[in-house]
Amino acid sequence: MNVSMIMFNQWITYGYYAMTFVFALALAWNLWKSKDPQESILYVVILIPFVLRLLRLK
């Protein structure tokens, strides 16, 4: 296998996890600032898949 393809694949993976982290951070920030309990629950439910992805669990 070509070394450049392996490096390219790693950069795509790192970019994917960085993007997931940014979205999770934005959701966590909105959760922190939320005053409505129903809205907070919604943020937690949406945040769960992002956290699981960052932990590399599917």
C-alpha positions as CSV (number, residue, x, y, z in Angstrom):
1,M,0.0,0.0,0.0
2,N,1.2,3.5,-0.8
3,V,2.5,5.5,2.2
4,S,0.9,8.7,0.9
5,M,-2.5,7.0,0.9
6,I,-2.0,5.9,4.5
7,M,-1.1,9.4,5.6
8,F,-4.0,10.9,3.6
9,N,-6.4,8.4,5.4
10,Q,-4.9,9.4,8.8
11,W,-5.5,13.2,8.0
12,I,-9.1,12.5,7.0
13,T,-9.6,10.6,10.3
14,Y,-8.0,13.4,12.4
15,G,-10.2,16.0,10.6
16,Y,-13.3,13.9,11.2
17,Y,-12.5,13.6,15.0
18,A,-11.7,17.4,15.1
19,M,-15.0,18.2,13.5
20,T,-16.9,15.9,15.8
21,F,-15.1,17.6,18.8
22,V,-16.1,21.1,17.6
23,F,-19.7,20.1,17.2
24,A,-19.7,18.4,20.6
25,L,-18.1,21.4,22.2
26,A,-20.8,23.7,20.7
27,L,-23.6,21.4,21.9
28,A,-22.0,21.3,25.4
29,W,-21.8,25.1,25.4
30,N,-25.5,25.4,24.5
31,L,-26.3,22.8,27.2
32,W,-24.4,24.9,29.7
33,K,-26.2,28.1,28.8
34,S,-29.7,26.5,28.5
35,K,-32.2,27.4,31.2
36,D,-35.1,25.3,30.0
37,P,-35.0,21.7,31.4
38,Q,-36.7,20.3,28.3
39,E,-34.1,22.0,26.0
40,S,-31.3,20.7,28.2
41,I,-32.5,17.1,27.8
42,L,-32.7,17.6,24.1
43,Y,-29.0,18.8,24.1
44,V,-27.9,15.8,26.1
45,V,-29.7,13.4,23.7
46,I,-28.1,15.0,20.7
47,L,-24.7,15.1,22.5
48,I,-24.5,11.4,23.3
49,P,-23.6,10.1,19.8
50,F,-20.9,12.8,19.5
51,V,-19.3,11.7,22.8
52,L,-19.5,8.1,21.8
53,R,-17.9,8.8,18.5
54,L,-15.0,10.7,20.2
55,L,-14.5,7.7,22.5
56,R,-14.4,5.6,19.4
57,L,-17.5,3.6,20.4
58,K,-20.2,2.9,17.9
